[in-house]
C-alpha cells in the first residue's frame, strides 16, 4: 500500500526547442508542494511544472494533475512506480511518470481525476487530497 498525495493546482507539460534557455520564473520561489522537472535531449527540452510557471514560448499541454508518493523511497526499492501505474492502466487512465531522487510522481489528466483516485483506492493505496 502506498500513501499518495494529490498536489494542489494543475500542471503543464511543455516542450521547448533544443538549446532554449529556461526563464528563472520556472524554478525560483517554488511553493512547498510545487514540483518542476526538466529533461534535456537533442530533440528539445521537456518541462513539467505548475501551469502558472509554463514558459510563454513553449508548446504547452495543460489540464494535468500531479500525484506524489509520500514517503521518501530508497533508490534500490523496486516495483513502487509499477504499483502506482498498474491500477491506473487497468482503469485506462493515461499517465506521465517522472521521478526525483526521493520519490515518484505521475501526471494524470484532470478530467480523469475521480477515476484515477478511485482506481488507486481500489488497489489499496491511500490518496491524500
C-alpha positions as CSV (number, residue, x, y, z in Angstrom):
1,X,0.0,0.0,0.0
2,X,1.2,3.5,-0.9
3,X,0.4,6.9,0.5
4,X,-0.1,9.2,-2.4
5,X,-0.6,13.0,-2.3
6,X,-2.6,14.9,-4.8
7,X,-0.7,18.1,-5.3
8,X,-2.7,21.3,-5.5
9,X,-3.3,23.0,-8.8
10,X,-2.9,22.0,-12.4
11,X,0.3,21.0,-14.1
12,X,1.6,21.6,-17.6
13,X,3.8,19.5,-19.9
14,X,5.9,21.9,-22.0
15,X,8.2,21.5,-25.0
16,X,10.9,23.9,-25.9
17,X,13.4,23.8,-28.8
18,X,16.8,22.3,-28.0
19,X,19.2,25.0,-26.7
20,X,16.4,27.2,-25.3
21,X,17.0,29.0,-22.0
22,X,14.6,28.4,-19.2
23,X,13.2,31.5,-17.7
24,X,14.1,31.8,-14.0
25,X,10.3,32.0,-13.1
26,X,10.1,28.3,-13.9
27,X,12.1,27.3,-10.8
28,X,12.6,30.3,-8.4
29,X,10.5,30.5,-5.2
30,X,8.8,27.1,-5.5
31,X,6.0,26.6,-3.1
32,X,6.1,23.8,-0.6
33,X,4.1,21.4,-2.9
34,X,5.3,22.6,-6.3
35,X,7.3,20.2,-8.5
36,X,9.3,21.2,-11.6
37,X,11.2,18.7,-13.6
38,X,13.3,19.3,-16.7
39,X,14.7,16.8,-19.3
40,X,17.2,17.9,-21.9
41,X,17.9,15.9,-25.0
42,X,19.0,16.5,-28.6
43,X,15.3,16.8,-29.7
44,X,14.4,19.5,-27.3
45,X,13.6,20.3,-23.7
46,X,10.7,18.8,-21.8
47,X,9.4,20.6,-18.8
48,X,6.7,19.6,-16.3
49,X,5.6,22.5,-14.0
50,X,2.6,24.1,-12.4
51,X,0.5,25.8,-15.1
52,X,1.3,29.4,-14.0
53,X,5.1,28.7,-14.4
54,X,4.8,27.4,-18.0
55,X,7.1,29.5,-20.3
56,X,5.2,31.6,-22.9
57,X,7.5,30.5,-25.7
58,X,6.8,26.7,-25.0
59,X,4.4,24.4,-26.7
60,X,2.2,23.7,-23.7
61,X,-0.3,20.9,-22.8
62,X,-2.3,21.8,-19.7
63,X,-5.0,20.2,-17.5
64,X,-2.9,17.6,-15.8
65,X,-2.9,16.8,-12.0
66,X,0.1,15.5,-10.2
67,X,0.2,12.7,-7.7
68,X,3.3,12.2,-5.5
69,X,4.3,9.1,-3.5
70,X,4.6,10.5,0.0
71,X,7.4,8.5,1.8
72,X,10.9,9.0,0.6
73,X,11.9,6.0,-1.4
74,X,15.1,4.1,-1.2
75,X,16.6,4.2,-4.8
76,X,17.1,0.5,-4.6
77,X,13.4,-0.2,-4.0
78,X,11.8,-1.9,-6.9
79,X,8.2,-2.0,-8.1
80,X,6.9,1.2,-6.4
81,X,6.2,3.1,-9.6
82,X,4.6,-0.1,-11.1
83,X,2.3,-0.4,-8.1
84,X,1.1,3.1,-8.8
85,X,0.8,2.9,-12.6
86,X,-0.7,-0.6,-12.9
87,X,-4.1,0.3,-11.3
88,X,-4.2,3.4,-13.4
89,X,-3.5,1.3,-16.6
90,X,-6.3,-1.1,-15.6
91,X,-8.6,1.8,-15.3
92,X,-7.4,3.1,-18.7
93,X,-6.1,6.3,-17.2
94,X,-3.1,7.6,-19.2
95,X,-0.1,8.7,-17.1
96,X,3.1,10.6,-17.5
97,X,5.6,9.4,-14.9
98,X,8.7,11.1,-13.5
99,X,11.0,10.6,-10.6
100,X,13.1,12.7,-8.2
101,X,15.8,11.4,-6.0
102,X,13.4,10.8,-3.2
103,X,10.1,9.7,-4.8
104,X,8.0,9.1,-7.8
105,X,5.3,11.3,-9.4
106,X,2.6,10.7,-12.1
107,X,0.6,13.2,-14.0
108,X,-3.0,12.2,-14.9
109,X,-5.5,14.1,-17.0
110,X,-7.5,16.4,-14.7
111,X,-10.7,15.2,-16.3
112,X,-9.9,11.6,-15.2
113,X,-9.0,12.6,-11.6
114,X,-12.0,10.9,-9.9
115,X,-11.5,7.7,-11.9
116,X,-7.8,7.7,-11.2
117,X,-8.1,8.2,-7.4
118,X,-10.9,5.6,-7.2
119,X,-8.6,3.1,-9.1
120,X,-5.8,3.7,-6.7
121,X,-8.0,3.3,-3.7
122,X,-9.4,0.1,-5.0
123,X,-5.8,-1.1,-5.3
124,X,-5.3,-0.4,-1.6
125,X,-3.5,2.9,-1.8
126,X,-4.4,5.9,0.2
127,X,-4.9,9.2,-1.7
128,X,-4.4,12.3,0.4
129,X,-6.3,15.3,-1.1
